[in-house]
Amino acid sequence: MTTISDIPLTTIDGNTTSLAEFGDKVVLIVNVASRCGLAPQYEKLEALQKAYGERGFTVLGFPSNQFLQELSTEDKIKEYCSMTWGVTFPMFEKVKLNGKDAHPLFQELTKTADAAGKAGKVKWNFEKFVVTPHGDVHRFRPMVEPDAPEIVALIEGSLPAPA
């Protein structure tokens, strides 16, 4: 049986990996878009990376042009994220989120319901999925800020205590 950890992923630099590489970490998967009005969330995503990265947490950014708000190439996306927001967390190649060509990772993630009990399509850019080391998936819609209390509590509750 294939698990979410086994799904092949391609980094923004073209290398093949999977979530198994991050197996013991708490992972915050976000579909990002450089030209979206929600792009300032990159700042809070990077702040979470800096705050919790040493304890076994990482943000994973998946650019998507599903809503026609992403730059044309991975190189432009990488430059924008680095120069504008100082992004240090792993970024991946552009993916489709919805429809028959949706990336297998998002086909699986979108089976998870949000706080209102709704599963299904990604509604917009910056939808967030927290995956715990045990494989539990928690979904947060785009307007929920990365540093919202419910996300921070989930991250902190899934990490080992600080040394």
Backbone as CSV, one residue per row, in Angstrom:
resi,resn,N_x,N_y,N_z,CA_x,CA_y,CA_z,C_x,C_y,C_z
1,MET,0.847,-1.193,0.000,0.000,0.000,0.000,0.888,1.251,0.000
2,THR,0.624,2.120,-0.923,1.378,3.366,-1.010,0.857,4.345,0.035
3,THR,1.791,5.002,0.701,1.388,6.029,1.665,1.778,7.382,1.104
4,ILE,1.318,8.420,1.755,1.633,9.781,1.351,3.153,10.005,1.324
5,SER,3.864,9.297,2.188,5.328,9.436,2.265,6.042,8.886,1.041
6,ASP,5.388,7.978,0.307,6.019,7.322,-0.833,5.840,8.071,-2.155
7,ILE,4.989,9.064,-2.182,4.692,9.777,-3.431,5.939,10.534,-3.893
8,PRO,6.399,10.294,-5.127,7.583,11.008,-5.617,7.318,12.507,-5.759
9,LEU,8.292,13.292,-5.339,8.224,14.747,-5.429,9.474,15.235,-6.154
10,THR,9.357,16.371,-6.839,10.508,16.964,-7.511,10.764,18.333,-6.907
11,THR,11.991,18.539,-6.423,12.346,19.821,-5.827,12.402,20.895,-6.908
12,ILE,12.435,22.145,-6.478,12.502,23.265,-7.415,13.798,23.229,-8.231
13,ASP,14.794,22.498,-7.733,16.060,22.330,-8.454,16.079,21.087,-9.339
14,GLY,14.957,20.348,-9.390,14.857,19.203,-10.284,15.272,17.870,-9.689
15,ASN,15.526,17.816,-8.391,15.903,16.563,-7.736,14.654,15.807,-7.282
16,THR,14.733,14.480,-7.307,13.606,13.653,-6.890,13.740,13.320,-5.406
17,THR,12.631,13.412,-4.697,12.584,13.092,-3.274,11.178,12.611,-2.953
18,SER,10.853,12.518,-1.672,9.500,12.195,-1.217,9.358,12.711,0.212
19,LEU,8.162,12.636,0.739,7.951,13.054,2.128,8.681,12.132,3.096
20,ALA,9.047,10.923,2.652,9.793,10.007,3.511,11.093,10.657,3.998
21,GLU,11.678,11.535,3.185,12.896,12.252,3.582,12.657,13.101,4.836
22,PHE,11.422,13.504,5.036,11.054,14.353,6.178,10.269,13.560,7.207
23,GLY,10.373,12.232,7.165,9.537,11.304,7.915,9.346,11.579,9.385
24,ASP,10.396,12.003,10.086,10.265,12.211,11.525,9.951,13.666,11.866
25,LYS,9.687,14.469,10.858,9.417,15.894,11.085,7.917,16.192,11.037
26,VAL,7.558,17.298,11.646,6.244,17.880,11.442,6.388,18.737,10.190
27,VAL,5.533,18.505,9.202,5.649,19.165,7.906,4.423,20.029,7.653
28,LEU,4.655,21.263,7.238,3.577,22.166,6.833,3.683,22.343,5.324
29,ILE,2.777,21.694,4.587,2.750,21.751,3.125,1.825,22.898,2.726
30,VAL,2.342,23.775,1.859,1.573,24.951,1.443,1.672,25.095,-0.069
31,ASN,0.524,25.290,-0.730,0.570,25.634,-2.149,0.710,27.152,-2.242
32,VAL,1.802,27.582,-2.854,2.166,28.995,-2.865,2.047,29.580,-4.268
33,ALA,1.962,30.917,-4.333,1.917,31.633,-5.610,2.476,33.036,-5.395
34,SER,3.456,33.377,-6.192,4.204,34.624,-6.018,3.374,35.888,-6.233
35,ARG,2.405,35.828,-7.106,1.629,37.020,-7.456,0.265,37.061,-6.786
36,CYS,0.097,36.291,-5.749,-1.161,36.233,-5.009,-1.176,37.304,-3.924
37,GLY,-2.332,37.834,-3.637,-2.466,38.797,-2.552,-2.125,38.211,-1.194
38,LEU,-2.105,36.883,-1.097,-1.744,36.217,0.158,-0.243,35.947,0.255
39,ALA,0.543,36.350,-0.747,1.996,36.093,-0.743,2.704,36.598,0.518
40,PRO,2.232,37.661,1.179,2.891,38.041,2.437,2.891,36.928,3.490
41,GLN,2.083,35.881,3.310,2.136,34.740,4.226,3.503,34.068,4.186
42,TYR,4.258,34.257,3.098,5.628,33.722,3.033,6.435,34.163,4.254
43,GLU,6.232,35.405,4.688,6.983,35.927,5.832,6.699,35.109,7.096
44,LYS,5.442,34.792,7.320,5.066,34.010,8.503,5.493,32.553,8.366
45,LEU,5.460,32.027,7.143,5.943,30.661,6.913,7.427,30.566,7.247
46,GLU,8.194,31.567,6.797,9.630,31.574,7.078,9.882,31.752,8.574
47,ALA,9.061,32.545,9.250,9.209,32.726,10.702,8.968,31.399,11.434
48,LEU,7.982,30.617,10.988,7.750,29.298,11.583,8.946,28.389,11.341
49,GLN,9.501,28.444,10.129,10.672,27.630,9.800,11.818,27.954,10.748
50,LYS,12.051,29.230,10.962,13.148,29.661,11.842,12.863,29.290,13.302
51,ALA,11.611,29.431,13.720,11.257,29.168,15.117,11.310,27.680,15.473
52,TYR,10.908,26.814,14.555,10.739,25.403,14.892,11.627,24.444,14.103
53,GLY,12.368,24.949,13.117,13.189,24.091,12.261,14.172,23.226,13.017
54,GLU,14.785,23.786,14.047,15.781,23.035,14.837,15.143,21.904,15.652
55,ARG,13.834,22.006,15.869,13.132,21.011,16.702,12.487,19.897,15.890
56,GLY,12.632,19.944,14.559,12.050,18.867,13.755,10.814,19.260,12.977
57,PHE,10.786,20.493,12.508,9.670,21.009,11.728,10.209,21.565,10.416
58,THR,9.411,21.469,9.356,9.761,22.172,8.129,8.507,22.561,7.357
59,VAL,8.609,23.703,6.699,7.613,24.122,5.717,8.062,23.527,4.386
60,LEU,7.124,23.088,3.566,7.408,22.657,2.204,6.508,23.464,1.276
61,GLY,7.122,24.244,0.389,6.371,25.106,-0.517,6.184,24.468,-1.886
62,PHE,4.944,24.412,-2.331,4.609,23.857,-3.638,3.968,24.945,-4.497
63,PRO,4.763,25.590,-5.355,4.197,26.614,-6.231,3.151,25.992,-7.163
64,SER,2.131,26.781,-7.454,1.108,26.334,-8.394,0.582,27.526,-9.166
65,ASN,0.339,27.295,-10.435,-0.284,28.325,-11.262,-1.749,27.976,-11.502
66,GLN,-2.311,27.132,-10.653,-3.699,26.693,-10.799,-4.656,27.887,-10.832
67,PHE,-4.294,28.950,-10.119,-5.161,30.129,-10.053,-4.545,31.312,-10.804
68,LEU,-3.603,31.007,-11.701,-2.996,31.978,-12.620,-2.292,33.123,-11.902
69,GLN,-1.583,32.790,-10.797,-0.888,33.821,-10.036,0.557,33.449,-9.717
70,GLU,1.120,32.493,-10.454,2.500,32.098,-10.210,3.379,32.493,-11.387
71,LEU,4.646,32.719,-11.093,5.622,33.083,-12.113,5.831,31.927,-13.095
72,SER,6.443,32.229,-14.246,6.494,31.273,-15.349,7.498,30.140,-15.168
73,THR,8.593,30.361,-14.437,9.607,29.304,-14.317,10.015,29.088,-12.867
74,GLU,10.561,27.903,-12.611,11.053,27.591,-11.273,12.170,28.552,-10.869
75,ASP,13.040,28.925,-11.821,14.131,29.862,-11.504,13.593,31.208,-11.039
76,LYS,12.551,31.703,-11.708,11.952,32.989,-11.306,11.283,32.872,-9.939
77,ILE,10.633,31.737,-9.693,9.973,31.506,-8.399,11.015,31.474,-7.289
78,LYS,12.093,30.722,-7.533,13.166,30.598,-6.539,13.770,31.966,-6.215
79,GLU,14.040,32.753,-7.246,14.611,34.080,-7.036,13.650,34.981,-6.260
80,TYR,12.388,34.979,-6.650,11.382,35.793,-5.968,11.301,35.415,-4.479
81,CYS,11.209,34.121,-4.191,11.066,33.663,-2.804,12.287,34.030,-1.966
82,SER,13.446,33.873,-2.547,14.691,34.179,-1.837,14.871,35.680,-1.640
83,MET,14.730,36.446,-2.716,15.010,37.889,-2.668,13.919,38.668,-1.933
84,THR,12.667,38.272,-2.107,11.556,39.032,-1.523,11.264,38.629,-0.086
85,TRP,11.308,37.325,0.200,10.870,36.825,1.506,11.968,36.118,2.291
86,GLY,13.137,35.923,1.713,14.223,35.247,2.420,13.920,33.791,2.723
87,VAL,13.176,33.141,1.845,12.747,31.759,2.065,13.953,30.822,2.148
88,THR,13.985,30.021,3.215,15.029,29.012,3.382,14.453,27.592,3.384
89,PHE,13.137,27.466,3.489,12.528,26.136,3.527,12.493,25.518,2.125
90,PRO,12.399,24.192,2.048,12.402,23.519,0.748,11.224,23.946,-0.132
91,MET,11.546,24.149,-1.396,10.537,24.477,-2.410,10.560,23.389,-3.473
92,PHE,9.431,23.213,-4.127,9.264,22.144,-5.107,8.851,22.721,-6.456
93,GLU,8.865,21.854,-7.475,8.466,22.311,-8.799,6.991,22.692,-8.784
94,LYS,6.579,23.476,-9.778,5.175,23.855,-9.899,4.322,22.606,-10.067
95,VAL,3.183,22.584,-9.388,2.272,21.440,-9.454,0.847,21.912,-9.722
96,LYS,0.039,20.987,-10.223,-1.402,21.218,-10.314,-2.016,20.687,-9.014
97,LEU,-3.012,21.389,-8.525,-3.624,21.062,-7.239,-4.943,20.320,-7.381
98,ASN,-5.692,20.666,-8.422,-7.051,20.162,-8.601,-7.203,19.552,-9.992
99,GLY,-8.254,18.778,-10.158,-8.577,18.235,-11.479,-7.849,16.934,-11.776
100,LYS,-8.048,16.433,-12.987,-7.504,15.122,-13.366,-5.986,15.111,-13.403
101,ASP,-5.350,16.268,-13.582,-3.889,16.334,-13.626,-3.277,16.771,-12.295
102,ALA,-4.070,16.770,-11.238,-3.545,17.167,-9.923,-2.393,16.256,-9.531
103,HIS,-1.393,16.850,-8.887,-0.254,16.069,-8.407,-0.777,15.021,-7.407
104,PRO,-0.232,13.796,-7.437,-0.700,12.748,-6.516,-0.672,13.166,-5.037
105,LEU,0.296,13.997,-4.648,0.327,14.462,-3.255,-0.943,15.236,-2.924
106,PHE,-1.343,16.139,-3.815,-2.541,16.934,-3.538,-3.815,16.122,-3.742
107,GLN,-3.768,15.093,-4.575,-4.916,14.184,-4.668,-5.174,13.543,-3.309
108,GLU,-4.107,13.187,-2.602,-4.237,12.581,-1.276,-4.591,13.618,-0.209
109,LEU,-3.865,14.733,-0.196,-4.083,15.752,0.840,-5.512,16.283,0.827
110,THR,-6.091,16.465,-0.363,-7.425,17.064,-0.445,-8.543,16.127,-0.001
111,LYS,-8.200,14.891,0.330,-9.189,13.980,0.934,-9.438,14.354,2.389
112,THR,-8.547,15.159,2.962,-8.654,15.574,4.356,-9.635,16.742,4.473
113,ALA,-10.496,16.670,5.461,-11.463,17.748,5.695,-10.826,18.871,6.501
114,ASP,-11.338,20.085,6.301,-10.893,21.250,7.064,-11.694,21.336,8.375
115,ALA,-11.535,22.417,9.112,-12.212,22.586,10.407,-13.733,22.564,10.273
116,ALA,-14.237,22.943,9.097,-15.686,22.950,8.871,-16.187,21.601,8.359
117,GLY,-15.272,20.616,8.247,-15.661,19.292,7.802,-15.709,19.123,6.293
118,LYS,-15.163,20.095,5.565,-15.194,20.038,4.105,-13.857,19.556,3.540
119,ALA,-13.920,18.495,2.754,-12.755,18.009,2.017,-12.912,18.475,0.570
120,GLY,-12.054,17.986,-0.315,-12.201,18.322,-1.728,-11.191,19.340,-2.200
121,LYS,-11.506,19.976,-3.294,-10.568,20.830,-4.010,-9.883,21.885,-3.142
122,VAL,-8.645,22.207,-3.538,-7.950,23.359,-2.956,-8.700,24.597,-3.453
123,LYS,-9.087,25.465,-2.529,-9.916,26.620,-2.885,-9.102,27.773,-3.471
124,TRP,-7.850,27.937,-3.009,-7.064,29.097,-3.426,-5.614,28.853,-3.016
125,ASN,-4.760,29.791,-3.354,-3.355,29.727,-2.963,-3.220,29.795,-1.443
126,PHE,-2.151,29.228,-0.946,-1.783,29.247,0.474,-2.723,28.425,1.349
127,GLU,-3.288,27.353,0.775,-3.966,26.352,1.593,-2.861,25.562,2.304
128,LYS,-3.101,25.180,3.543,-2.055,24.568,4.365,-2.483,23.191,4.858
129,PHE,-1.495,22.279,4.853,-1.706,20.919,5.355,-0.570,20.609,6.317
130,VAL,-0.896,20.348,7.573,0.111,19.937,8.545,0.085,18.413,8.599
131,VAL,1.261,17.815,8.350,1.396,16.361,8.408,2.322,16.044,9.580
132,THR,1.806,15.257,10.526,2.597,14.910,11.712,3.488,13.702,11.397
133,PRO,4.485,13.445,12.247,5.341,12.270,12.024,4.558,10.951,12.004
134,HIS,3.380,10.929,12.602,2.543,9.724,12.612,1.700,9.610,11.352
135,GLY,1.782,10.635,10.469,1.027,10.599,9.221,-0.339,11.232,9.288
136,ASP,-0.693,11.834,10.423,-1.980,12.528,10.524,-1.912,13.814,9.704
137,VAL,-2.985,14.099,8.960,-3.046,15.299,8.126,-4.128,16.218,8.673
138,HIS,-3.784,17.496,8.799,-4.713,18.526,9.263,-4.737,19.625,8.206
139,ARG,-5.922,20.090,7.873,-6.087,21.032,6.756,-6.553,22.396,7.245
140,PHE,-5.927,23.427,6.669,-6.280,24.807,7.000,-6.448,25.592,5.707
141,ARG,-7.546,26.276,5.573,-7.851,27.022,4.349,-6.946,28.260,4.218
142,PRO,-6.907,28.860,3.014,-5.961,29.941,2.727,-6.007,31.142,3.671
143,MET,-7.173,31.507,4.145,-7.268,32.707,4.983,-6.774,32.471,6.413
144,VAL,-6.548,31.221,6.786,-5.965,30.927,8.089,-4.467,31.228,7.976
145,GLU,-4.004,32.191,8.751,-2.602,32.601,8.691,-1.693,31.476,9.190
146,PRO,-0.474,31.397,8.649,0.447,30.334,9.082,0.730,30.328,10.588
147,ASP,0.660,31.494,11.224,0.931,31.572,12.660,-0.345,31.613,13.505
148,ALA,-1.459,31.160,12.917,-2.720,31.106,13.663,-2.547,30.173,14.863
149,PRO,-3.205,30.484,15.985,-3.037,29.666,17.196,-3.271,28.175,16.972
150,GLU,-4.247,27.816,16.145,-4.542,26.392,15.939,-3.418,25.682,15.178
151,ILE,-2.734,26.386,14.287,-1.600,25.786,13.568,-0.391,25.690,14.489
152,VAL,-0.092,26.769,15.207,1.061,26.772,16.121,0.879,25.699,17.198
153,ALA,-0.338,25.576,17.761,-0.576,24.562,18.798,-0.382,23.150,18.238
154,LEU,-0.819,22.922,17.017,-0.640,21.613,16.387,0.840,21.315,16.170
155,ILE,1.593,22.306,15.671,3.021,22.126,15.457,3.710,21.828,16.794
156,GLU,3.484,22.689,17.782,4.138,22.521,19.083,3.755,21.201,19.751
157,GLY,2.504,20.812,19.618,2.030,19.571,20.222,2.570,18.319,19.544
158,SER,3.064,18.473,18.316,3.589,17.333,17.567,5.110,17.239,17.598
159,LEU,5.752,18.247,18.174,7.214,18.278,18.250,7.694,17.789,19.615
160,PRO,8.940,17.278,19.667,9.502,16.963,20.977,9.690,18.253,21.775
161,ALA,9.678,18.142,23.079,9.877,19.321,23.942,11.243,19.951,23.644
162,PRO,11.342,21.286,23.770,12.636,21.930,23.524,13.680,21.432,24.512
163,ALA,14.895,21.334,24.019,16.001,20.840,24.881,16.406,21.887,25.891
